[in-house]
Amino acid sequence: MEKQIKAVLFDLDGVIVFTDRYHYLGWKKLADEHGWAFDEEVNNGCRGVPRMESLEVILRHNGVELPEAEKEELATRKNAYYVELLKDINEEDVYPGAVEFLKKIRATGVKTGLCSSSKNAPLVLESLGLSDYFDAVVTGADIKNAKPDPEIFLLGAEWVGVAPENCVVFEDAPSGVAGALAAGMACVGVGSPELLTEAPVTITDYSTIDIDALLNNQLTGSPV
């Protein structure tokens, strides 16, 4: 029987690599410079969304309103901090088992794509030697609408040449899960089922995934 899933689309942060701490440190440095509160709860609101939206989360939390030009400058400054911090990224920042899983998926002939809101995704992949594992890379620079809008996943499907209904998305953020489902795609949540309540299936360990079940769109439950 022909496999139902012909492409696997991945988010980047928290799915393939862990760069959350670099984002956190970049935003924390910016917040500290202005005396703004920035803790883990606020940081969670910044996960999976573009840079300007993340800044808005921080500003709203602190009751701060700024002109657009100043917000653009602040977002650019945070990105400079983040890029500088990325110089320390290494194989310890790769999600355990992710590379092995990518190899197995690609060995089946199924397409793989990266769909990340981060405009720095290509830099991260290149720094870790992961670029060749993806047939297409879609970033925040390629879209107009952020997750949970399905645009990034629909574009990823288009770039790998696979219909949305034949794609499965791996996501670690509720907004990403919502976007994948809105795109008409299967979805596997990477992380806690308590956080990813809308994900039909969640995993925390790539080695628990039955590849045949995944490609037949029959993955069930929440492997741990």
C-alpha positions in Angstrom: 0.0 0.0 0.0 1.3 3.4 -0.9 2.4 5.5 2.0 0.1 8.4 3.0 2.9 10.6 4.3 5.2 11.8 1.6 6.9 14.7 3.4 7.8 15.5 7.0 8.0 19.2 8.0 9.9 20.2 11.1 10.0 23.3 13.2 13.5 24.2 14.3 13.7 25.3 17.9 12.8 22.6 20.4 12.3 20.1 17.6 15.6 19.8 15.8 17.8 22.0 18.0 17.6 23.8 21.3 18.2 27.5 20.7 15.7 28.7 23.2 18.4 29.5 25.7 20.1 31.8 23.2 16.9 33.6 22.4 16.2 33.8 26.1 19.6 35.3 26.8 19.2 37.8 24.0 15.8 39.0 25.1 17.0 39.1 28.7 19.9 41.3 27.9 17.7 43.7 26.0 15.1 43.7 28.8 17.7 44.3 31.5 19.0 47.3 29.6 15.6 48.9 29.8 14.6 47.7 33.3 11.8 45.5 31.9 10.6 42.4 33.6 11.4 39.2 31.6 11.0 35.8 33.2 10.3 32.2 32.1 6.6 32.9 31.8 7.1 35.8 29.5 9.7 33.9 27.5 7.1 31.1 26.9 5.0 33.7 25.2 7.8 34.4 22.8 8.3 30.8 21.7 7.4 29.9 18.2 6.6 33.5 17.1 8.6 36.0 15.0 10.9 38.6 16.5 8.6 41.6 16.4 5.7 39.6 17.9 8.1 38.4 20.7 9.0 42.0 21.4 5.3 42.9 21.6 4.8 40.2 24.2 7.5 41.8 26.4 6.3 45.3 25.9 2.7 44.4 26.7 3.8 42.5 29.8 5.6 45.7 31.0 2.9 48.1 29.9 5.2 49.8 27.5 4.2 51.5 24.2 6.8 52.6 21.7 6.9 54.0 18.2 7.4 51.5 15.4 10.8 52.8 14.5 12.1 52.3 18.0 10.6 48.8 18.1 12.4 47.9 14.9 15.6 49.1 16.4 15.1 47.1 19.5 14.3 43.9 17.6 17.4 44.4 15.4 19.5 44.8 18.5 18.2 41.7 20.1 18.9 39.8 16.9 22.5 41.0 17.0 22.8 39.7 20.5 21.3 36.3 19.4 23.6 35.9 16.4 26.6 36.7 18.7 25.4 34.1 21.2 25.0 31.5 18.4 28.8 31.4 18.0 28.7 29.0 21.0 26.1 26.6 19.5 27.4 23.1 19.3 26.2 19.4 18.9 25.0 19.5 22.5 22.3 21.9 21.3 20.9 19.3 18.9 17.8 17.5 20.0 18.8 13.9 21.0 18.0 11.4 18.3 16.8 14.1 15.8 19.7 13.5 13.3 19.2 9.8 13.4 15.5 10.2 12.8 16.1 12.5 9.9 18.5 9.9 8.3 15.8 7.2 8.7 13.1 9.4 7.2 15.2 10.4 4.2 16.3 6.8 3.6 12.6 6.0 2.9 12.6 8.6 0.1 10.2 10.9 2.0 10.9 14.6 1.6 12.0 16.7 4.6 11.4 20.4 5.1 12.2 22.9 7.8 9.5 25.5 8.6 10.8 27.9 11.2 9.7 31.4 12.1 13.3 32.2 12.8 15.0 34.2 10.0 18.3 32.8 11.4 17.3 29.2 10.7 19.8 28.8 7.8 22.6 30.1 10.0 21.7 27.6 12.7 21.6 24.7 10.3 24.9 25.7 8.7 26.6 26.1 12.0 25.6 22.6 13.1 26.2 21.0 9.7 22.5 20.1 9.3 21.6 21.9 6.0 21.8 18.8 3.8 19.1 17.0 5.8 16.4 19.2 4.4 15.0 19.5 0.9 13.5 22.9 1.6 14.0 25.5 4.3 11.2 28.1 4.9 11.8 30.9 7.4 10.1 34.0 8.7 11.7 35.9 5.8 9.6 33.9 3.4 6.1 34.5 4.9 3.7 37.3 5.7 1.7 35.6 8.4 3.1 34.0 11.5 2.0 30.7 13.1 -0.8 29.8 14.0 -1.5 30.9 10.4 -0.8 27.8 8.2 1.1 29.8 5.6 4.6 28.6 6.5 3.5 24.9 6.4 1.6 25.3 3.1 4.7 27.0 1.6 6.9 24.2 2.9 4.6 21.6 1.3 4.7 23.5 -2.0 8.5 23.8 -1.9 9.0 20.0 -1.4 6.3 19.3 -4.0 3.9 17.4 -1.8 0.2 18.0 -1.2 -0.7 19.3 2.4 -2.8 16.2 3.2 0.4 14.1 2.6 2.5 16.0 5.1 3.1 15.6 8.8 4.5 18.4 10.9 6.7 18.1 14.0 6.1 21.0 16.3 6.9 22.0 19.9 4.7 25.1 20.3 0.9 25.3 20.5 0.8 28.0 17.8 2.8 25.6 15.5 0.4 22.7 16.2 -2.6 24.9 15.4 -0.9 26.1 12.2 -0.2 22.5 11.1 -3.8 21.4 11.7 -5.1 24.5 10.0 -3.0 23.5 6.9 -4.8 20.2 6.8 -1.7 18.3 7.8 -1.0 15.5 10.3 0.9 16.7 13.4 3.2 15.3 16.0 3.8 17.4 19.1 7.4 17.3 20.4 7.2 17.9 24.2 4.7 17.7 27.0 1.1 16.5 26.1 -0.1 18.9 28.9 1.3 21.8 26.9 0.5 20.5 23.4 -3.1 19.7 24.1 -4.2 20.0 20.5 -1.5 17.7 19.1 -3.0 14.3 18.1 0.2 12.6 19.2 3.2 13.8 21.3 6.7 12.5 21.7 9.7 13.4 23.7 12.0 10.7 22.3 12.5 10.2 18.5 13.6 6.6 19.0 10.1 5.7 20.1 8.6 6.5 16.7 7.4 3.7 14.5 8.5 5.0 11.1 6.0 2.7 9.2 3.1 3.9 11.4 4.1 7.5 10.9 4.3 7.2 7.1 1.0 5.4 7.0 -0.5 8.2 9.2 -1.3 5.6 11.8 0.8 6.9 14.7 -1.3 6.9 17.8 -1.0 7.7 21.5 1.8 9.6 23.1 5.1 7.7 23.0 7.5 8.9 25.7 
